[in-house]
Amino acid sequence: MQIKISTITSCFKGERYLESFLRNVSEQTILDKIEIVLVHNEPTKKEIRLVKNFQSKYAGVINHIIVNPVEPIGKSMNTCIKEAKGEYVTIWNVDDLRTSNSLEMQMKILDENPEIDLTYGDFIIVDKIGKDTGKLINSPEFERRKFIRGMYCGPFPMWRKEMNRKIGYFDEQLIQGADFDLMVRIALHCKMKKNQGILGYYLNEQAGLSTRKGSLQPIERTVIELRYGIYNKIDFLYYKKALRYKIYQVFFNNQWFPINNFYGNYDQLIKNRRFKIFLSLIIYPLRFIQKIISFVLRKIKK
């Protein structure tokens, strides 16, 4: 079997979702070309049984890596990339389901467009596993300026594994923002292309790491906004807590790396963005004053 695609699949307490996930894997149109790299944190006996039953039917599809004790999700995702045998890697969480041809469609984009490094697409947010109706998210076409300021790649991005040598790996200090951070680094370096068609169904039960009450997501989003100079989006309610992180360093392979290791023009990027913010602090008040003067003059003329 020639493996073309390896998934980044970290699982912890996934018993509720694993059976549906494995059934969904078996439905993929290019099952003979994919590898599920499943880093399984403290699996239950039932979870292990489900995986073994799947392996007995579909030998070689799952690379099952059991981890004890539980490790940070960023570390698990990095293990997936390092273990991947495929040319392409893609995020696929056990609580999200894909359309049966989504992997095939994304593979085709990368196969036919050597200049493209990452492909993404539309998806549907659902509130229950197995549902195929919900809120449709139409992803925008790729614009570098836009994609280095927000998370527009959705939950199913696929990219060339070789890119990780340039952009580094998931920042393991981030529990709920590591995917956003990595997508910004990819957008700084690479070209992306939107896939046409629905890629899958993203589960939002308000119980996931990034959606449950007390989530770290807004704090870690602030870390990323500070890291890449997305100053006009910063919510200063989370600023102080964001400073507890090493904003200008990325952690993986048990080492800290300066963020400018992964983008040669990083210092210039930050300088340019700080200058724009400085200008806005001058220009916006002047425009406001100009509007007031114009309003007053119109009133006087009347």
Secondary structure, DSSP 8 states (H G I E B T S, - for coil): ----EEEEEEEES-HHHHHHHHHHHHT-TTGGGEEEEEEEES--HHHHHHHHHHHHHSTTSEEEEEESS---HHHHHHHHHHH--SSEEEE--TT-EE-TTHHHHHHHHHHH-TT--EEEEEEEEESSTT---SEEE------HHHHTSS--STT--EEEGGGHHHH----TT-SSSHHHHHHHHHHHH--EEEEEEEEEEEE--S-STTTSTT-SHHHHHHHHHHHTT-GGG--TTSHHHHTTS-TTEEEETTEEEEGGGG-TTHHHHHHHHHHHHHHHHHHHHHHHHHHHHHHHHHHHH-
